[in-house]
């Protein structure tokens, strides 16, 4: 699994497909955290929503790098689709964790205030959003959707529903609570639990469907 992760990390870096998502996310953080006097929890809600989009983008970009022939070679060397999907998810998880640490560090350095409770909320918010973004990106990738136009459409629709749909109890309640200053304890637990369940569920279903198609 680690060998597959290193391979995918090198593949992603060489392709430079991470650059649009990375630059867009950093631009959002620059705008959000430019004012040292701003309360940090609402900012965590907004940047957490941006992390959801970035993780989805990276997942799709990574799984769409290889053409069908290269993918068959990778599957043969890795020992199965479960290892390739797991390696891709670990790669995106590492990238998301790095961006999360940069975001949290930035939020502390700018006002030079260290609040452990707020940092914990920010960490869990960004990681939950990253996991859910990966779970959304898997079924939108080339594993199931062969045309880039349909991939973009499916990803935009799913991200819109998850971020804006008040009836979807995933990360929307948490982002809404943080940005509005409401109680966030329950929504935070819900977001963490659903994201932890969503990733293996999505990987299992997508892997099974991809094997059936091949």
C-alpha positions as CSV (number, residue, x, y, z in Angstrom):
1,X,0.0,0.0,0.0
2,X,2.8,2.5,0.9
3,X,4.6,1.7,-2.4
4,X,1.4,2.5,-4.3
5,X,1.0,5.7,-2.3
6,X,4.5,6.8,-3.1
7,X,3.9,6.0,-6.8
8,X,0.7,8.1,-6.8
9,X,2.3,10.9,-5.0
10,X,5.1,11.1,-7.6
11,X,2.5,10.8,-10.4
12,X,0.5,13.6,-9.0
13,X,3.5,15.8,-8.5
14,X,4.8,15.2,-12.0
15,X,1.5,15.8,-13.6
16,X,1.0,19.1,-11.7
17,X,-2.7,18.6,-11.7
18,X,-2.8,19.6,-8.1
19,X,-1.8,23.2,-8.9
20,X,-5.3,24.7,-9.7
21,X,-6.8,23.3,-6.5
22,X,-3.8,24.3,-4.4
23,X,-3.6,27.8,-5.7
24,X,-7.4,28.3,-5.4
25,X,-7.3,27.0,-1.8
26,X,-4.4,29.2,-0.8
27,X,-6.0,32.2,-2.4
28,X,-9.2,31.6,-0.3
29,X,-7.0,31.2,2.9
30,X,-5.2,34.5,2.1
31,X,-8.5,36.3,1.8
32,X,-10.1,34.7,4.9
33,X,-7.2,35.0,7.3
34,X,-5.9,38.4,6.3
35,X,-7.7,40.2,9.2
36,X,-6.2,39.2,12.5
37,X,-9.2,40.5,14.4
38,X,-11.7,38.2,12.7
39,X,-13.2,35.4,14.8
40,X,-11.6,32.1,13.8
41,X,-14.4,29.6,14.0
42,X,-16.5,31.1,11.1
43,X,-13.3,31.2,9.0
44,X,-12.7,27.5,9.7
45,X,-16.2,26.8,8.4
46,X,-15.5,28.5,5.1
47,X,-12.0,27.0,4.6
48,X,-13.4,23.6,5.6
49,X,-15.9,23.9,2.8
50,X,-13.0,24.8,0.4
51,X,-11.1,21.8,1.7
52,X,-14.1,19.6,0.7
53,X,-13.8,20.9,-2.9
54,X,-10.0,20.5,-3.0
55,X,-10.0,16.9,-1.7
56,X,-12.7,16.0,-4.3
57,X,-10.6,17.7,-7.1
58,X,-7.4,15.9,-6.0
59,X,-9.1,12.5,-5.9
60,X,-10.5,12.9,-9.4
61,X,-7.3,14.3,-10.8
62,X,-5.2,11.5,-9.3
63,X,-7.4,8.7,-10.5
64,X,-7.8,10.2,-13.9
65,X,-4.1,10.6,-14.6
66,X,-3.5,7.1,-15.9
67,X,-5.0,6.0,-19.2
68,X,-6.7,2.5,-19.3
69,X,-3.5,0.7,-20.3
70,X,-1.4,2.4,-17.6
71,X,-4.1,1.6,-15.1
72,X,-4.0,-2.1,-16.0
73,X,-0.3,-2.1,-15.4
74,X,-0.7,-0.4,-12.0
75,X,-3.4,-2.9,-11.0
76,X,-1.2,-5.8,-11.9
77,X,1.8,-4.5,-10.0
78,X,-0.2,-3.3,-7.0
79,X,-2.1,-6.6,-6.6
80,X,-5.7,-5.4,-7.1
81,X,-8.0,-2.5,-7.2
82,X,-8.4,-2.3,-3.5
83,X,-4.7,-1.4,-3.1
84,X,-4.8,1.2,-5.9
85,X,-7.8,2.9,-4.5
86,X,-6.3,2.8,-1.0
87,X,-3.0,4.2,-2.2
88,X,-4.8,7.0,-4.0
89,X,-6.8,7.8,-0.9
90,X,-3.7,7.8,1.3
91,X,-2.1,10.2,-1.2
92,X,-5.0,12.7,-1.1
93,X,-5.2,12.3,2.7
94,X,-1.6,13.3,3.0
95,X,-2.1,16.4,0.8
96,X,-5.2,17.4,2.7
97,X,-3.5,17.0,6.0
98,X,-0.6,19.2,4.9
99,X,-3.0,21.9,3.7
100,X,-4.9,21.6,7.0
101,X,-1.8,22.2,9.0
102,X,-0.9,25.2,6.9
103,X,-4.4,26.6,7.4
104,X,-4.3,26.1,11.2
105,X,-0.8,27.5,11.5
106,X,-1.8,30.5,9.5
107,X,-4.8,31.1,11.7
108,X,-2.6,31.1,14.8
109,X,0.3,33.1,13.4
110,X,-1.7,36.0,12.0
111,X,-3.3,37.2,15.3
112,X,-0.7,35.3,17.4
113,X,-3.4,33.8,19.6
114,X,-3.4,30.1,20.5
115,X,-6.8,28.6,21.4
116,X,-6.6,24.9,21.7
117,X,-10.4,24.4,21.6
118,X,-10.7,26.4,18.4
119,X,-7.7,24.6,16.9
120,X,-9.3,21.2,17.7
121,X,-12.5,22.2,16.0
122,X,-10.7,23.5,13.0
123,X,-8.6,20.3,12.7
124,X,-11.7,18.0,12.9
125,X,-13.7,20.3,10.5
126,X,-11.0,20.3,7.8
127,X,-10.3,16.6,8.1
128,X,-14.0,15.6,8.0
129,X,-14.5,17.8,4.9
130,X,-11.4,16.3,3.3
131,X,-12.6,12.7,3.9
132,X,-16.1,13.5,2.5
133,X,-14.5,15.2,-0.5
134,X,-12.6,12.0,-1.2
135,X,-15.7,10.0,-0.9
136,X,-17.5,12.2,-3.4
137,X,-14.5,12.2,-5.8
138,X,-14.2,8.5,-6.1
139,X,-17.5,7.8,-8.0
140,X,-17.0,10.9,-10.1
141,X,-13.5,9.7,-11.3
142,X,-12.6,7.7,-14.4
143,X,-13.2,4.5,-12.4
144,X,-17.0,5.0,-13.1
145,X,-17.3,8.0,-15.3
146,X,-15.3,7.9,-18.5
147,X,-15.9,11.3,-20.0
148,X,-14.5,14.5,-18.3
149,X,-17.7,16.5,-19.0
150,X,-19.9,14.1,-17.1
151,X,-17.2,13.9,-14.3
152,X,-17.3,17.7,-13.9
153,X,-21.1,17.8,-13.9
154,X,-21.4,14.9,-11.4
155,X,-18.8,16.4,-9.1
156,X,-20.4,19.9,-9.2
157,X,-23.9,18.5,-8.5
158,X,-22.7,16.3,-5.6
159,X,-20.6,19.1,-4.0
160,X,-23.5,21.5,-4.4
161,X,-25.9,19.2,-2.7
162,X,-23.5,18.4,0.2
163,X,-22.5,22.0,0.8
164,X,-25.8,23.7,0.2
165,X,-28.4,21.1,0.9
166,X,-29.9,21.8,4.3
167,X,-31.6,18.4,4.3
168,X,-28.3,16.6,3.8
169,X,-26.9,15.9,7.3
170,X,-23.2,15.6,6.4
171,X,-21.0,18.7,6.7
172,X,-23.6,21.4,5.9
173,X,-24.9,21.5,9.5
174,X,-21.3,22.0,10.8
175,X,-20.4,24.7,8.3
176,X,-23.7,26.5,9.0
177,X,-23.1,26.3,12.8
178,X,-19.6,27.6,12.6
179,X,-20.3,30.5,10.2
180,X,-23.4,31.6,12.1
181,X,-21.9,31.2,15.6
182,X,-24.4,28.5,16.7
183,X,-23.7,25.5,18.8
184,X,-21.4,23.2,16.8
185,X,-20.8,20.2,19.1
186,X,-23.5,17.9,17.6
187,X,-22.9,18.9,14.0
188,X,-19.1,18.4,14.5
189,X,-19.6,14.8,15.8
190,X,-22.1,14.1,13.0
191,X,-19.7,15.4,10.3
192,X,-16.7,13.3,11.7
193,X,-18.8,10.1,12.0
194,X,-20.4,10.4,8.6
195,X,-17.1,11.3,6.8
196,X,-15.3,8.3,8.5
197,X,-18.0,6.0,7.3
198,X,-18.4,7.6,3.8
199,X,-14.8,7.0,2.6
200,X,-14.7,3.1,3.1
201,X,-18.3,2.8,1.9
202,X,-17.5,4.8,-1.3
203,X,-14.3,3.0,-1.9
204,X,-16.0,-0.4,-1.5
205,X,-18.9,0.4,-3.8
206,X,-16.7,2.1,-6.4
207,X,-14.2,-0.7,-6.4
208,X,-16.9,-3.3,-6.8
209,X,-18.6,-1.5,-9.7
210,X,-15.2,-0.8,-11.4
211,X,-14.4,-4.5,-11.2
212,X,-17.7,-5.4,-12.7
213,X,-17.2,-3.0,-15.6
214,X,-13.7,-4.3,-16.4
